Amino acid sequence: MGLRVLGLREDGFHNLQSAFIPVGWSDVLEVNVLENGTCGRLNFSIAGHEIDGENSNNLVVRAHGLLSAEYDLPELTATLLKNIPSGAGLGGGSSDGSFMLKAINDICRLGLTQESLEQYAAKLGSDCPFFINNKPSLVTGRGEELSEFNCPNQFVDKSILIIFPGVGVSTAEAFALLDSMDGKEIDFNDPWTIVNDFQNGVKNRFPEVCEAIKFHEENGADFVQMTGTGSSVFGLYSKANPLLKTVAEERGWRAYLGAFL
């Protein structure tokens, strides 16, 4: 919720501010030890929705690589059932990598602390550390600095409908479309300041995103915004009609409906 670009850092990244809220739309990752296998080997496969790119670049594989470089891991098999759309701004790939770190830590009994896991996760990607604790968090820095987030009362007890309008947006593309960066921080107690700096550029480039925003507005959402760098759009509803998800899917979109908090 909300995503402000506060300025360019000396390391080439940008300082950001956002609130990350976990929802029930998730991938499924199964990890098992292969008895009498080859130390350090990973057998990785993907089911469900297709993902662009080579498996070697998947964050699940990269997470395994980080830990296998420092620990003697047994041979593992990992199967990823992909439900979250790619390029949707929902953190699907980031969550997969972080949960792989957690899975290896558990089944291989590495004894890594949450702080250590977050440090490994930060090597995978800026928003990966959030998924180690996986609780509502205020996110700053380049995305790796986390603090407790107390959701304002106006957003409590809402339903959330997330729509993926069928077009993916990469983070690099979203930054290329960024049309403003005024450096003002969000006051989460003031809904007018909870803006997504990427939204205007992305919706002007992709009419599908604009249509998803319009769908929420026309169906009475109390708050509407693009997720992350796009392209999904979420709406918060006081009383969401369960049929809204069906109507959205009948338009060829993928959708998730559940509790916000």
C-alpha positions in Angstrom: 0.0 0.0 0.0 1.5 3.3 -1.1 4.9 3.5 -2.8 7.0 6.6 -2.8 10.3 7.1 -4.5 12.2 9.5 -2.2 15.4 9.9 -4.1 18.4 8.3 -5.8 21.0 6.7 -3.5 24.8 6.8 -4.0 24.7 3.0 -4.7 22.4 3.5 -7.7 19.3 2.3 -6.0 16.4 4.5 -4.9 15.2 5.2 -1.3 11.6 4.0 -1.1 8.7 4.1 1.4 5.8 1.7 1.3 3.6 -0.5 3.5 3.7 -4.2 2.7 0.7 -6.3 3.7 0.6 -10.1 3.2 -2.5 -11.6 1.6 -3.7 -15.1 0.9 -2.8 -15.2 -2.9 0.3 -17.4 -2.8 2.5 -19.9 -4.6 3.2 -23.3 -3.2 6.8 -24.5 -2.6 7.5 -28.0 -1.7 11.1 -28.9 -0.6 12.3 -32.4 0.3 15.6 -34.0 1.2 16.7 -36.8 -1.2 18.3 -39.5 0.9 21.7 -40.7 -0.2 21.8 -38.0 -2.8 24.7 -35.8 -4.0 25.7 -33.1 -1.5 24.7 -29.6 -2.7 22.6 -30.7 -5.7 19.1 -29.1 -6.3 16.4 -30.7 -8.5 14.0 -27.8 -9.3 10.8 -27.9 -11.3 7.9 -25.5 -11.9 4.2 -26.3 -12.3 1.2 -24.1 -12.8 1.5 -20.8 -14.6 4.6 -20.4 -16.9 7.4 -18.1 -15.9 9.6 -16.4 -18.4 13.4 -17.0 -18.2 15.7 -19.8 -17.3 15.2 -21.9 -14.2 18.7 -21.0 -13.1 17.6 -17.3 -12.7 14.7 -18.2 -10.5 15.0 -16.9 -7.0 14.3 -20.3 -5.5 17.5 -21.6 -7.3 19.4 -18.5 -6.3 18.4 -18.9 -2.7 19.7 -22.4 -2.7 22.9 -21.2 -4.2 23.5 -18.7 -1.4 23.1 -21.3 1.3 24.9 -24.2 -0.5 27.9 -21.9 -1.0 28.3 -21.8 2.8 26.8 -25.0 4.1 27.0 -28.6 3.2 23.5 -29.2 2.1 22.0 -32.6 1.2 20.6 -33.1 -2.2 17.2 -31.4 -2.4 14.1 -31.5 -4.6 12.0 -28.3 -4.9 8.8 -28.0 -6.7 7.2 -24.6 -7.2 3.5 -24.4 -8.0 3.1 -21.0 -9.5 -0.2 -19.2 -8.8 0.9 -15.6 -8.5 1.2 -13.8 -11.9 4.6 -12.6 -13.0 5.2 -8.9 -13.5 2.1 -8.2 -11.3 3.8 -6.2 -8.5 2.7 -8.8 -6.0 6.2 -10.0 -4.9 5.6 -13.6 -6.1 9.2 -14.3 -7.1 10.6 -12.5 -4.0 8.4 -14.6 -1.7 9.4 -17.8 -3.4 13.1 -17.0 -2.9 12.6 -16.0 0.8 10.5 -19.1 1.6 13.1 -21.3 0.0 15.7 -19.8 2.4 13.3 -20.6 5.3 12.6 -24.1 4.1 16.2 -25.0 3.7 16.9 -23.6 7.2 14.2 -25.7 8.7 14.7 -29.1 6.9 18.5 -28.9 7.0 18.5 -27.6 10.6 20.9 -24.8 9.9 19.8 -22.8 12.9 19.8 -19.5 11.2 18.1 -16.6 13.0 15.5 -14.4 11.5 18.1 -11.6 11.2 20.5 -13.9 9.3 17.7 -15.0 7.0 16.8 -11.4 6.3 20.5 -10.7 5.4 20.5 -13.6 2.9 17.2 -12.5 1.6 18.5 -8.9 0.9 21.1 -10.5 -1.4 18.3 -11.9 -3.5 16.3 -8.7 -3.9 15.3 -5.5 -2.2 11.8 -6.7 -1.2 12.8 -10.2 -0.2 13.5 -9.6 3.5 9.9 -8.7 4.1 8.8 -12.3 3.4 11.0 -13.8 6.1 8.8 -12.4 8.9 5.8 -12.0 6.5 3.9 -9.5 8.7 2.5 -6.0 7.9 5.6 -3.8 7.7 6.7 -0.3 6.9 9.4 -0.7 4.3 12.1 1.9 3.7 15.6 2.1 2.4 15.8 0.3 -1.0 13.2 -2.1 0.4 15.2 -4.0 2.9 14.6 -1.9 6.0 11.6 -3.1 7.9 9.7 -1.8 10.9 6.3 -2.5 12.5 3.3 -1.2 10.6 0.1 -0.3 12.5 -2.6 -0.1 9.9 -4.8 3.0 10.2 -8.3 2.4 11.5 -9.9 3.3 8.1 -8.4 0.3 6.5 -9.2 -2.3 9.2 -11.8 -4.9 8.6 -11.8 -4.4 4.9 -12.0 -6.9 2.1 -9.4 -6.8 -0.7 -10.0 -7.6 -4.3 -6.8 -7.8 -6.4 -7.0 -7.8 -10.1 -4.3 -8.8 -12.5 -5.3 -7.4 -15.9 -3.3 -9.8 -18.0 -0.2 -7.6 -18.7 3.1 -7.8 -16.8 5.3 -4.8 -16.0 8.9 -5.3 -15.0 10.5 -3.2 -12.3 12.9 -1.7 -14.9 10.0 -0.7 -17.1 8.1 0.9 -14.3 11.1 3.0 -13.3 11.5 4.1 -16.9 7.9 5.3 -16.9 8.3 7.1 -13.5 7.1 10.7 -14.1 7.6 12.2 -10.7 9.8 11.9 -7.6 9.1 14.7 -5.1 10.6 13.1 -2.1 7.6 13.6 0.2 7.0 10.8 2.7 3.6 9.1 3.2 1.6 9.8 6.3 -0.4 6.6 6.5 -3.0 8.3 8.7 -3.8 10.6 5.9 -5.3 8.6 2.9 -4.6 11.5 0.5 -0.8 11.0 1.0 -0.9 7.2 0.3 0.1 7.4 -3.3 1.9 5.1 -5.7 4.5 7.1 -7.6 4.5 4.5 -10.4 0.8 4.4 -11.0 0.4 7.3 -13.5 3.2 6.3 -15.7 2.2 2.6 -15.8 -1.5 3.3 -16.4 -0.8 5.8 -19.2 1.4 3.1 -20.9 -0.9 0.2 -20.2 -4.7 0.8 -20.7 -5.4 -2.6 -19.1 -4.2 -1.1 -15.7 -6.5 1.9 -16.3 -9.4 -0.5 -16.9 -8.7 -2.4 -13.7 -8.7 0.9 -11.7 -12.0 1.9 -13.3 -13.5 -1.5 -12.4 -12.8 -1.0 -8.7 -14.1 2.6 -8.8 -17.3 1.7 -10.5 -18.0 -1.1 -8.1 -17.7 1.0 -4.9 -14.2 0.4 -3.6 -13.3 2.6 -0.7 -9.6 2.8 -1.8 -8.0 1.8 -5.1 -4.3 1.6 -6.0 -1.8 -0.2 -8.2 0.3 -2.8 -6.3 4.0 -2.1 -6.2 5.4 -1.3 -9.6 2.4 -2.9 -11.2 0.5 -4.2 -13.0 -2.1 -5.5 -10.5 -4.6 -3.2 -8.9 -6.2 -3.7 -5.5 -9.4 -2.3 -4.2 -10.4 -2.2 -0.5 -14.1 -2.7 0.2 -16.3 -2.3 3.3 -18.6 -5.1 2.0 -17.2 -6.7 -1.2 -19.7 -8.7 -3.2 -18.2 -12.2 -3.7 -19.5 -12.0 -7.3 -17.0 -9.2 -8.1 -14.2 -11.8 -8.4 -16.3 -13.8 -10.8 -17.2 -10.8 -12.8 -13.5 -9.8 -13.0 -12.5 -13.3 -14.1 -15.2 -13.3 -16.8 -13.4 -10.3 -18.3 -10.3 -12.5 -18.7 -8.5 -11.1 -15.6 -7.1 -13.2 -12.8 -8.3 -12.1 -9.4 -8.1 -12.7 -5.6 -10.7 -11.9 -3.0 -10.0 -12.1 0.7 -9.6 -10.3 4.0 -7.2 -7.3 4.0 -6.0 -7.7 7.6 
